[in-house]
Amino acid sequence: MHKFLSLLIFIPLLSFGQVEQGRATVEKLCSPAFHGRGYVNGGDSLAANFIAGEFEKMGCKFFKNSAFQPFQFMVNTFPGKMLCSVDGKVLIPGKDFVVDPACPAYYADSLKVHRISIEELYNGKKLKNIISQAAMNKSKVSMGFAFHFSLWKGDTLKKAKELAQVLGESMPIIELVDTKFTWSVSQEQNRFPLLQVQAGALDASLDDWYFQIQVDAKMLNHKARNVIAYIPAKKKSKKYFVFSAHYDHLGQMGQEAYFPGGNDNASGTALLLEMARYYTKNPSNVNIVFMAFAGEEVGLLGSKYYTENPVFPLKEIQFLFNLDIMGSGEEGVTVVNATLFPEQFEVLKSINEKQQYLPKVASRGAAANSDHYFFTQKGVPAFFMYTMGPNKHYHDVYDTYEELSFNKFNSIYQLLIDFEKVICWKR
């Protein structure tokens, strides 16, 4: 393999203009028009149509004459009203509060929320009286409890979390936080709501607050689509090299708060499209496939579905390179599965050392944290690479286009091209 690495010095460096097209793609995918690429207002469907249209404009080919591979899954969504106010102060969704992804539809015009103190936590009689008072009102839920977990540690924190879980089965729970939110997606609905609220948004001098809450939640049997395209090999080949990225994100929490998903994963989708743009003009010795997966944020559902329903034999894939969180790179990249495929990782590192594309190519073991996972489980050699840098926004409303530096976008683009050439050189 190393003798082929030496040939790379004769391959002219590409024009470093891909980042401008990549920026434009990310800005578009992060715009409010795509609704966070989730399930409210058909955001992920709009993104799928856009990606398929880009593949078609480039001249990519499609398997079975279609860019789409449809599949379905259940998901909890928040399509309508999302209101939370405390003692008359209206909180901003996504910034001051978030609902648990499994939150059901819920309405309370006046919900008394009592903050559990450490004294009450350890005073069984006092705690029992408070809980009994809350449970006595049988007509409607009029009382809930708040927990400020960050104030406690060790056994006290464990005890508080256990109590919150038990109480959450019969009444609303408010979790007070001091750090930014990290939201997600659920395929289930709980019986009662759980909200996270920034502690700084409440009057800390009070032990009880009056909340007004309105949450519109709806379970959907959602129809999603993987988007798949390819560029045929220069000469007829049964071998494939795959680039993949998920294009879906968290969508909206009500009609006001949407999660742009700039780094995760508009950035990876943009790089996927740039790889396709390159190979339309520079076909390889093998077929190059581009897979844009849906349903990643719900549990890698799109890639799982694909591995169970492949459009060509999985055993013919020479390698799969999954791109997720590609928006920075100031501190280099991390490669998941590096320890599973040491020979290929050594190729990647050697290219980078020779060309000085990135400050670091770090090794990481196997992890079920992106769309490479189910391919690896099926025996396909695969890497998942993500960038490292100062941008720490993840699964929050601040993961925007404006927060991305694109510092190593062009460098990663070139590294991927060089890597594919070495892996497929002899084919």
MOBEL-V610215 format. One record per residue. RES is the residue in one letter. SS is DSSP state (H for helix, E for strand, L for the rest). OMEGA is omega in radians with two decimals (none if undefined). Layout:
RES;SS;OMEGA, RES;SS;OMEGA
This chain:
M;L;-3.04, H;H;3.14, K;H;3.10, F;H;3.08, L;H;-3.11, S;H;-3.14, L;H;-3.08, L;H;-3.11, I;H;3.13, F;H;3.11, I;L;-3.10, P;L;3.08, L;L;-3.12, L;L;3.04, S;L;-3.08, F;L;3.13, G;L;-3.05, Q;H;-3.06, V;H;-3.13, E;H;3.08, Q;H;3.11, G;H;3.09, R;H;-3.11, A;H;3.12, T;H;-3.13, V;H;3.13, E;H;-3.14, K;H;-3.10, L;H;3.14, C;L;-3.05, S;L;3.12, P;H;-3.12, A;H;-3.14, F;H;2.97, H;H;3.13, G;H;3.08, R;H;3.12, G;L;-2.88, Y;L;3.07, V;H;3.14, N;H;3.08, G;H;-3.07, G;H;-3.11, D;H;3.08, S;H;3.08, L;H;3.13, A;H;3.12, A;H;3.12, N;H;3.13, F;H;-3.12, I;H;3.11, A;H;3.11, G;H;3.09, E;H;3.09, F;H;-3.12, E;H;3.12, K;H;3.13, M;H;-3.08, G;L;3.09, C;L;3.07, K;E;3.13, F;L;3.07, F;H;3.11, K;H;3.05, N;H;3.09, S;L;3.08, A;L;-2.93, F;E;2.97, Q;E;-3.05, P;E;3.02, F;E;-3.05, Q;E;3.03, F;E;3.08, M;E;3.12, V;E;3.08, N;E;-3.08, T;E;-3.13, F;E;-2.97, P;L;-2.99, G;L;-3.04, K;L;3.08, M;E;-3.05, L;E;2.99, C;E;3.06, S;E;-3.10, V;E;-3.12, D;L;3.09, G;L;3.13, K;E;-3.12, V;E;-3.14, L;L;-3.10, I;L;3.14, P;E;-3.14, G;L;-3.12, K;L;3.11, D;L;-3.14, F;E;2.93, V;E;3.02, V;E;3.04, D;L;-3.12, P;L;3.12, A;L;-3.12, C;L;3.07, P;L;2.97, A;L;-3.03, Y;E;3.08, Y;E;3.04, A;E;-3.12, D;E;3.12, S;E;-3.11, L;E;3.10, K;E;-3.12, V;E;-3.13, H;E;3.11, R;E;3.12, I;L;3.11, S;L;3.11, I;H;3.09, E;H;3.14, E;H;-3.12, L;H;-3.08, Y;H;3.08, N;L;-3.01, G;H;-3.10, K;H;-3.13, K;H;3.13, L;H;3.14, K;H;3.13, N;H;-3.14, I;H;-3.13, I;H;3.13, S;H;3.11, Q;H;3.13, A;H;-3.07, A;H;-3.06, M;H;-3.12, N;L;-3.07, K;L;-3.05, S;L;3.12, K;L;3.10, V;L;-3.09, S;L;-3.13, M;E;3.06, G;E;-3.10, F;E;3.11, A;E;3.11, F;E;3.09, H;L;-2.99, F;H;-3.06, S;H;3.12, L;H;-3.02, W;L;3.12, K;L;3.00, G;H;-3.07, D;H;3.12, T;H;3.11, L;H;3.12, K;H;-3.14, K;H;-3.14, A;H;-3.13, K;H;3.10, E;H;3.12, L;H;3.14, A;H;3.14, Q;H;3.13, V;H;-3.13, L;H;-3.11, G;L;3.10, E;L;-3.09, S;L;3.14, M;L;3.14, P;L;3.11, I;E;3.04, I;E;3.06, E;E;3.13, L;E;-3.09, V;E;3.11, D;L;3.14, T;L;-3.10, K;L;3.13, F;L;2.94, T;L;-3.02, W;L;3.10, S;L;-3.08, V;L;3.12, S;L;3.03, Q;L;-3.12, E;L;3.01, Q;L;3.03, N;L;3.12, R;L;-3.07, F;L;-3.05, P;L;2.95, L;E;3.12, L;E;2.92, Q;E;-3.10, V;E;3.06, Q;E;-3.09, A;H;-3.13, G;H;3.13, A;H;-3.11, L;L;3.06, D;L;-3.04, A;L;-3.12, S;L;-3.09, L;L;3.02, D;L;3.13, D;E;3.07, W;E;3.06, Y;E;-3.11, F;E;2.86, Q;E;-3.04, I;E;3.00, Q;E;-3.13, V;E;3.05, D;L;-3.13, A;L;-3.11, K;E;3.03, M;E;-3.14, L;E;2.86, N;E;-2.90, H;E;3.07, K;E;-3.13, A;E;-3.12, R;E;2.86, N;E;3.12, V;E;-2.99, I;E;3.11, A;E;3.11, Y;E;3.01, I;E;-3.12, P;L;3.08, A;L;3.11, K;L;3.02, K;L;-3.04, K;L;-3.08, S;L;3.05, K;L;-3.13, K;L;-3.07, Y;E;2.94, F;E;-3.01, V;E;2.89, F;E;-3.12, S;E;3.07, A;E;3.03, H;E;-3.11, Y;L;-3.11, D;L;3.01, H;L;-2.96, L;L;3.10, G;E;-3.06, Q;E;2.99, M;E;-2.96, G;L;-3.09, Q;L;-3.10, E;L;-3.05, A;E;3.01, Y;E;-3.06, F;E;-3.00, P;L;3.13, G;L;-3.11, G;H;3.11, N;H;-3.07, D;H;0.09, N;H;3.00, A;H;-3.12, S;H;3.11, G;H;3.09, T;H;3.12, A;H;3.12, L;H;3.07, L;H;3.13, L;H;3.10, E;H;3.06, M;H;3.10, A;H;3.14, R;H;3.13, Y;H;-3.01, Y;H;3.01, T;H;3.13, K;H;-3.06, N;L;-3.13, P;L;-3.09, S;L;3.04, N;L;3.09, V;L;3.06, N;E;3.12, I;E;-3.06, V;E;3.14, F;E;-3.10, M;E;3.06, A;E;-3.00, F;E;2.95, A;L;2.99, G;L;3.13, E;L;-3.07, E;L;3.13, V;L;-3.12, G;L;3.11, L;L;-3.00, L;H;-3.12, G;H;3.14, S;H;3.07, K;H;3.13, Y;H;-3.12, Y;H;-3.09, T;H;3.08, E;H;-3.12, N;L;-3.07, P;L;3.13, V;L;2.95, F;L;-3.01, P;L;3.13, L;H;-3.11, K;H;3.14, E;H;3.12, I;E;3.11, Q;E;3.14, F;E;3.03, L;E;3.12, F;E;-3.09, N;E;-3.03, L;E;-3.09, D;L;-3.10, I;L;-3.06, M;L;-2.94, G;L;-3.13, S;L;3.11, G;L;3.14, E;L;-3.14, E;L;3.11, G;L;-3.12, V;E;3.01, T;E;-3.10, V;E;3.05, V;E;-3.07, N;L;-3.14, A;L;-3.12, T;L;3.09, L;L;-3.09, F;L;-3.04, P;H;-3.13, E;H;3.12, Q;H;3.11, F;H;3.10, E;H;3.06, V;H;-3.12, L;H;-3.14, K;H;-3.11, S;H;3.08, I;H;-3.10, N;H;3.12, E;H;-3.14, K;H;-3.03, Q;H;3.12, Q;L;3.12, Y;L;-3.01, L;L;3.14, P;L;-3.11, K;L;2.98, V;E;-3.01, A;E;-3.13, S;E;3.04, R;E;-3.14, G;L;-3.13, A;L;3.09, A;L;3.14, A;L;-2.99, N;L;3.02, S;L;-2.91, D;L;3.02, H;L;-2.84, Y;H;-3.06, F;H;3.01, F;H;3.11, T;H;3.12, Q;H;3.13, K;L;3.08, G;L;3.13, V;L;3.06, P;L;-3.02, A;E;2.97, F;E;2.88, F;E;-3.12, M;E;3.06, Y;E;-3.09, T;E;3.06, M;L;-3.12, G;L;-3.07, P;L;-3.13, N;L;-3.10, K;L;-3.14, H;L;-3.08, Y;L;3.12, H;L;3.08, D;L;-3.08, V;L;-3.11, Y;L;3.09, D;L;-3.01, T;L;3.05, Y;H;-3.06, E;H;-3.10, E;H;-3.08, L;L;3.13, S;L;-3.04, F;L;-2.97, N;L;-3.08, K;L;-3.11, F;H;3.14, N;H;-3.12, S;H;3.11, I;H;3.08, Y;H;-3.12, Q;H;3.12, L;H;3.14, L;H;3.12, I;H;3.13, D;H;-3.14, F;H;-3.14, E;H;3.14, K;H;-3.12, V;H;-3.11, I;H;-3.04, C;H;-3.03, W;L;-3.03, K;L;-3.05, R;L;none
